[in-house]
């Protein structure tokens, strides 16, 4: 076996190793594509790159980039199979992007660009870890859509100010005319990252002077006790 072939084997091994590391991070989060998928994609991309560069030496003129270029588009179909929609939420995008970038890592190693391949692989793992934790923090967010019946002479700022004091961020307000009487309907969307008890917030809202009743959207309204 020639020395150059040992070099090619080293490139393939490095690509598979870095791809496996990327896949391990995905596997640890129970993602669809794990160690095997990422390692095989990186290894396959490296082999294709080696063939593209050195496999057509007897052809003149050659195009060493043509075969390797097909990896970029080909892996896109593999990534598309991982992306799916559940409850109107797109899932699998990060894993699909990771597989596509893993193929690029394999191409880098196949081309003999060890530094580029290693650094890119490390960055992919770091990005996945850091932003996976950020996503976990976002799961602590409390979201509410509130519907309140308010007196027309009341102040909306009193309600929004109360919600702000409770740590809620208001993302939208809509005021509607009530069909039943002269009261107005205030619909608002809020979210918070602090530990709150939404039903307590609803009850506190009903204690405001200009709030007749308050409720979650599609829930039973809370009406203040008139005996107080």
C-alpha positions as CSV (number, residue, x, y, z in Angstrom):
1,X,0.0,0.0,0.0
2,X,1.4,3.4,-1.0
3,X,2.1,6.1,1.5
4,X,-0.6,8.3,-0.2
5,X,-3.2,5.6,0.5
6,X,-2.4,5.6,4.2
7,X,-3.0,9.4,4.1
8,X,-6.4,8.8,2.5
9,X,-7.3,6.2,5.1
10,X,-6.3,8.7,7.9
11,X,-8.6,11.3,6.3
12,X,-11.5,8.9,6.3
13,X,-10.9,7.9,9.9
14,X,-10.7,11.5,11.0
15,X,-13.9,12.4,9.2
16,X,-15.8,9.4,10.7
17,X,-14.5,10.3,14.2
18,X,-15.5,14.0,14.1
19,X,-18.8,13.0,12.5
20,X,-19.4,10.5,15.3
21,X,-18.7,13.3,17.9
22,X,-21.3,15.5,16.3
23,X,-23.7,12.6,16.2
24,X,-23.1,11.7,19.9
25,X,-24.3,15.2,20.9
26,X,-27.5,14.6,18.8
27,X,-27.9,11.1,20.2
28,X,-27.6,12.4,23.8
29,X,-30.7,14.6,23.1
30,X,-32.6,11.6,21.6
31,X,-32.6,13.1,18.1
32,X,-33.6,11.1,15.1
33,X,-30.1,11.0,13.6
34,X,-27.3,10.0,15.9
35,X,-23.8,8.7,16.0
36,X,-24.1,6.2,13.1
37,X,-25.8,8.6,10.7
38,X,-23.4,11.5,11.3
39,X,-20.3,9.2,11.2
40,X,-21.4,7.5,8.0
41,X,-22.3,10.9,6.3
42,X,-18.9,12.4,7.2
43,X,-17.0,9.3,6.2
44,X,-19.0,9.0,2.9
45,X,-18.3,12.6,2.1
46,X,-14.6,12.2,2.7
47,X,-14.5,9.1,0.4
48,X,-16.3,11.0,-2.3
49,X,-13.9,13.9,-2.0
50,X,-10.9,11.6,-2.2
51,X,-12.3,9.9,-5.3
52,X,-13.1,13.2,-6.8
53,X,-9.6,14.5,-6.3
54,X,-7.5,11.4,-6.9
55,X,-9.7,8.9,-8.7
56,X,-9.6,10.4,-12.1
57,X,-5.9,11.1,-12.6
58,X,-6.0,9.2,-15.9
59,X,-8.6,11.6,-17.3
60,X,-7.3,14.8,-18.8
61,X,-8.7,17.3,-18.4
62,X,-10.5,16.4,-15.2
63,X,-12.9,18.2,-12.9
64,X,-12.1,17.3,-9.3
65,X,-14.9,19.4,-7.9
66,X,-17.8,17.9,-9.9
67,X,-18.3,14.7,-7.9
68,X,-17.7,16.4,-4.5
69,X,-20.3,19.1,-5.4
70,X,-23.0,16.5,-5.6
71,X,-22.5,15.7,-1.9
72,X,-23.9,19.1,-0.9
73,X,-27.1,18.7,-2.8
74,X,-27.4,15.0,-2.1
75,X,-27.2,15.3,1.7
76,X,-29.9,17.9,1.5
77,X,-32.4,15.2,0.6
78,X,-31.3,13.2,3.6
79,X,-31.8,16.2,5.9
80,X,-35.3,16.8,4.4
81,X,-36.3,13.4,5.6
82,X,-35.6,14.4,9.2
83,X,-37.6,17.6,9.2
84,X,-41.3,17.2,10.1
85,X,-44.2,19.2,11.5
86,X,-45.9,18.3,14.7
87,X,-48.7,20.5,16.2
88,X,-47.7,23.3,13.8
89,X,-44.1,23.3,15.1
90,X,-41.3,22.5,12.7
91,X,-38.9,20.0,14.2
92,X,-35.6,18.5,13.1
93,X,-34.2,21.6,11.5
94,X,-31.1,21.7,13.7
95,X,-30.4,18.0,13.1
96,X,-30.8,18.4,9.4
97,X,-28.5,21.4,9.3
98,X,-26.0,19.4,11.4
99,X,-26.0,16.5,9.0
100,X,-25.5,18.9,6.1
101,X,-22.5,20.6,7.9
102,X,-21.2,17.2,8.9
103,X,-21.0,16.3,5.2
104,X,-18.9,19.5,4.7
105,X,-16.6,18.4,7.5
106,X,-16.2,15.1,5.7
107,X,-15.3,16.9,2.4
108,X,-12.8,19.0,4.3
109,X,-11.0,16.0,5.7
110,X,-11.2,14.2,2.3
111,X,-9.5,17.2,0.8
112,X,-6.7,17.0,3.4
113,X,-7.8,20.2,5.2
114,X,-7.6,18.7,8.7
115,X,-7.7,22.0,10.5
116,X,-10.8,23.2,8.8
117,X,-12.6,19.9,9.3
118,X,-11.6,19.7,13.0
119,X,-12.5,23.3,13.8
120,X,-15.8,23.1,12.0
121,X,-16.8,19.9,13.8
122,X,-16.0,21.4,17.2
123,X,-18.0,24.5,16.4
124,X,-21.0,22.4,15.3
125,X,-20.9,20.6,18.6
126,X,-20.6,23.8,20.6
127,X,-23.4,25.5,18.8
128,X,-25.7,22.5,19.3
129,X,-24.9,22.3,23.0
130,X,-25.1,26.0,23.8
131,X,-28.3,26.7,22.0
132,X,-29.9,23.4,23.1
133,X,-29.5,24.7,26.7
134,X,-31.0,28.1,25.6
135,X,-34.0,26.2,24.2
136,X,-34.4,24.4,27.5
137,X,-34.5,27.7,29.3
138,X,-37.2,28.9,26.9
139,X,-39.4,25.9,28.0
140,X,-39.7,27.7,31.3
141,X,-41.6,30.5,29.7
142,X,-45.2,31.0,30.7
143,X,-47.5,32.1,27.9
144,X,-51.1,33.3,28.4
145,X,-53.9,34.7,26.2
146,X,-56.2,36.7,28.4
147,X,-59.7,38.0,27.8
148,X,-61.1,40.6,30.1
149,X,-64.4,42.5,30.2
150,X,-63.6,46.1,31.2
151,X,-65.6,49.2,31.9
152,X,-65.3,51.7,29.0
153,X,-64.2,54.5,31.3
154,X,-61.4,52.5,32.7
155,X,-57.8,52.7,31.8
156,X,-56.0,50.0,29.8
157,X,-52.7,51.3,31.2
158,X,-53.9,50.2,34.7
159,X,-54.2,46.6,33.5
160,X,-51.0,46.6,31.5
161,X,-49.1,48.2,34.3
162,X,-50.4,45.5,36.7
163,X,-49.2,42.7,34.4
164,X,-45.8,44.4,34.0
165,X,-45.5,44.5,37.8
166,X,-46.1,40.8,37.9
167,X,-43.2,40.2,35.5
168,X,-45.3,39.7,32.3
169,X,-44.2,41.0,28.9
170,X,-47.2,42.1,26.8
171,X,-46.9,41.1,23.2
172,X,-50.3,42.3,21.9
173,X,-53.6,44.0,22.8
174,X,-56.9,44.0,21.1
175,X,-60.0,45.9,22.3
176,X,-63.5,44.8,21.1
177,X,-67.0,46.2,21.8
178,X,-69.1,43.8,23.9
179,X,-72.3,42.7,22.2
180,X,-74.0,42.1,25.6
181,X,-73.7,45.5,27.2
182,X,-71.7,48.7,27.2
183,X,-68.6,47.1,28.6
184,X,-65.5,46.5,26.4
185,X,-63.5,43.4,25.7
186,X,-59.7,43.5,26.1
187,X,-57.8,40.6,24.7
188,X,-54.1,40.5,25.5
189,X,-51.2,38.1,24.9
190,X,-48.4,38.0,27.6
191,X,-45.5,35.8,28.5
192,X,-43.1,35.6,31.5
193,X,-39.9,33.8,32.4
194,X,-40.4,34.0,36.1
195,X,-42.2,31.4,38.2
196,X,-45.9,32.5,38.3
197,X,-49.3,31.0,39.1
198,X,-51.5,32.1,36.2
199,X,-54.8,31.6,38.1
200,X,-53.6,33.9,40.8
201,X,-52.8,36.5,38.2
202,X,-56.4,36.1,36.8
203,X,-57.9,36.5,40.3
204,X,-55.7,39.6,41.0
205,X,-56.9,41.1,37.7
206,X,-60.5,40.8,38.7
207,X,-59.7,42.9,41.8
208,X,-58.9,45.9,39.6
209,X,-61.6,48.5,39.7
210,X,-62.3,48.6,36.0
211,X,-62.2,44.8,35.3
212,X,-65.6,43.1,35.3
213,X,-64.3,39.6,34.6
214,X,-61.1,37.9,33.4
215,X,-60.4,34.5,31.8
216,X,-58.0,32.5,29.7
217,X,-59.0,32.2,26.1
218,X,-61.4,29.3,25.9
219,X,-61.7,28.9,29.6
220,X,-64.3,29.8,32.3
221,X,-64.3,33.4,33.3
222,X,-63.4,34.5,36.8
223,X,-65.8,37.1,38.1
224,X,-64.9,39.2,41.1
225,X,-66.8,38.7,44.4
226,X,-69.2,41.7,44.6
227,X,-69.5,41.2,48.4
228,X,-66.0,42.5,49.1
